[in-house]
Amino acid sequence: MGTLWRAIFTVGKWIRGTGQAMDRLGSTIQGGLRIEEQVSRHRTVMGIFEKEPRIHRDVFVAPSAAVIGDVEIGHGSSIWYGSILRGDVNSIHIGSGTNIQDNSLVHVARANISGKVLPTIIGSNVTVGHSAVLHACTIEDEAFVGMGATLLDGVVVEKHSMVGAGSLVKQNTRIPSGEVWVGNPAKFLRKLTEEEIAFIAQSATNYINLAQVHAAENAKSSDEIELEKMLRKKYAHKDEEYDSMLGVVREIPPELILPDNILPHSAQKAVAH
């Protein structure tokens, strides 16, 4: 079965490459009349033979991110631009409502100094800041990992705890609930305040909402994008103080207030209802 799967995989890869070659040929024939829309060989979601990502349908995975292999992502989570989740030699599990921000790296361990085989487990409503590195570690629900932080094998970040930006958390370190750890190597700094604990939860909610906006934008066709650009340019308005000096009063048409009403097909749906 493994040999047959590899053969099917290889044929599929050839077909995809042929499609891209035909797109380039068609663009050349069209010349100056072609629409500039890049076709990339990058695959956002990719299996490693029998290991396939399992991603909830409402998860936002940015086009330039990469989710590879044995990776499970729960509903409402988001994987942002440039991030890589590589579940090749072990598994990655991410709960619901968690955000892995831009250029972060999540990997796993087959073996390490302690001889442990470690997956990476990230709970629900977790915020992982830009350019963080998570390697074979566990982050419990509603924890916060700051920008540029590195968590090594066997690290456990308990619920309602925070790793400061740029910190390096050494192997097998456990960060207790309600604490802030910072530095290289990371050490206990202080207890989290009630306001900071509330901020962690709010941060997760903010990213759930922001991910929905980005998902909608990424789903638009080139025609929709060009139409919106034209409308924004047509009805653009300057600073109110600047306008008052010129004696100009600018009004935004009601149809531009809600993005769903901008596009012709959306207007037709509205009429149908």
N, C-alpha and C positions, 0 to 999 in steps of 0.2 A: 504493500500500500504506500509505503514511504517513497519508493522509486517512482510509482505512478504519479504521486503528488508532485514530486520534483519535476517530472516531465511536463505536467500541466502548467506548473508555475513558470517554467522556462518558455513554453509556447506563448503563454500570456504576456510575458515580458517582451518577446519578439513582436507580438501584435501591437502592444503599446508603443514600442519604438517605431514601428512602421507608420502608425497614425501620426506621430510627431513629425516624421520625415515628410509625410504627405502634406501636413499643415505648412511646413516650411516651403515646400514646392509650390503650394497654392498661393502663399503670400508673395513669392517671387513673381508668379504669373500675373497677379493682380497689380503689382507695382505700387505706384503712388495712390491707388484707390483702395488699398487694403486697410483694414482696421487694425491698429497696433494693439494686439492683445497677446502677451507672452504665454507660451505653452511651456511649462516647466517639467523636467523629469523628476522633480522632488515629489515624494509620496508622503503625505501627512500621516497616514495610518498604514503601517506595514507589518505583515506577519513574518516570522522566522520559521519557515517550514510549518510544523504543526502548531506553533505558538501564535495565536491570533489575539489582537487587542479586543477587549469587550468593553464597549463604550456606550453609555446610556444615550438615547437619541437626542436629549436636550443639552448635552455637553457641548461647549464651544471649544473647538480645537483650531487655533489660528492656522492660516494657510502655510506659514513658514515654520510651524512647529513640527515635531516628529514624535509619533507614538509608535513604538516598535516592540513587537513580541508579546510576551505574557504580561499584559497591562490591563487592569480593570479600573474603570472610572465611573463613579456614581453620579446620579442626576444633579444637575445644577452646577457642576464643577466647570472649571475653565482652564485651558492650557494655552498660555499666551505666546506671542510672536517670538520665534527663535528658540523656544524651549525644546529640550530633548528628554524623552522618557524611554529608556532602553532596558526592556525586560528580556534580555537574551539568556543569560546564565541563571537567572532566578526570576521571581515575580515582583510586580509592583501593584499595590492595591491603594486606590484613592477613594475616599468616601464621597459624600454628597456636599455640595456647596463650597468646595475647596477651590482656591485659585493658586495656580503655579505661574508666577509672573514671568515676564519677558527674559529670555536668555538663561533660564535656570536649567540645571542638569540633574536628573534623577536616575540613579543607577543602582545596581545590586551587587552581591558578592557570591561567587562560587566557593571561594576559600580565602582565608586571611590569616594573620599571625596567630589568632586564637583558635584557628581550625574550625570556625563556625560557618555554616552555610546560611546566609542571611538575605531575606527579601527586603524590600522597602515598603513600609506600611504608613500611610498618611491618612489620618482620620477625617472627620467631617468638619466643615466650617473652619478650615485651617487656611491661614494666609502665608504664602511663601514668597518673599520679596524678590525683586529683580536680581538675576545672576547668582542666585543661591546654588550650592552644590549639596545634594543629599545622596549619601552613599550607604546603602544597606543599613538604614536606620529606621526608627519608629517615631512618628509624631502623632500624639493623641489629639482628640477632638478639641477644637477652639484654641489651638496653640498658634504662636506667631513666630516666624523665622524671618529675621531682617535681611535687607539687601546685602548681597555679597557674602553671606554667612556660609560656612562649610561644616557639615555634620558628617563625621566619619562612622565606620562600621560599628554597629552595636549601640549607638547613641539612642537614648530614649528621652523624648521631650514630652513631659506629662501635660495633661489638660490644663488650660489657663496659665501656661508659662510662656516665656518670651526669650528668644535668642537675639541679641543685639546685632545690628548691621556690622558686617565685616568680621564677625567672630569666628574662631576655629574651635569646634567642640571635639575633643579627643575621643578615641575609641572607647566604647563601653561606658561612657559618661551618662549618668541619669540626672536630668534636670527636674527637680520636684515641682509639683503643681504650685502655681502662684508666685514663682520666682523669676527674676530677670538675671540672665547670665550674659556677660560680655567679655571681650578680650581674646588674646592669642597666647596661650590657650584660654578658653572661656572659663570664667570663675563667677561665683555668686556675687551679684552687685547689691540687690535689694529685693524687697517684696513688691509685687504688682499692686497698684492701687485699684480701687473699684472702677474708677473711670477708665483705666487702661484695659481692664478685663472687658468692660462694655465696648471699648473701641475695637477690640479683636473681633467680637461678634458683628459689630457694625461694618467693619472692613470686609468681612466675608459677604455680607448682604450687598454692600456697594458693588463688589465685583460680580456678583450674580447678575445684578441689573445691568452693569456695564457690558458684560459678556453678551447679553441679549441684544444690545445695540450693535455691537461689533458683528455678531452673527447675522443680523439683518442686513448690515451694510455689505458684508462679504457675499451674501446670497444674491445681490442685485446683478442684473445683466448689464452689459456695456451700454445698451440703449437707455436703460433707466438711469444709469450714472450720468450719461451725457445730458439727458433731459434735465436732471436735477441741477447740474452745473450751470446750464443755460438759465434756468429759472432763478437760481441764487444770484447770478450775475445781473440779471435783469432787474431784480427787486432788492438788490443790495442797498443798505442804508448806512450812512456814516454816523459818527458820533453826534449826539444831540446838540452839544454845544457848537460843533462845527456847522451843523445844519442851521441853527438859529442865527448864526452870523451871516449866512447866505440868504436867510429868509426862506428856507426850503422846509416844506412839510412832507415827510415821506410816510406813506402808509403801506403796511404789508397786507397783501390780499388775504382774506380769510382762508383761502385754500392752501396757503403756505404754512399756516400755523401747525397743522397736523401733517407730518411726512406722508402718512398713508393716503392723503388726499391729493398729493402732488401728481401722481402718475395716472395716466388715462385709464388703465385697466382697473385701478383701485376705485376711481370715480364711477366706473360702470357697475362695479360690485355694489357700491353704495346706493346707486339708483335702483338696482335690482332688489335690494332689501327694502 
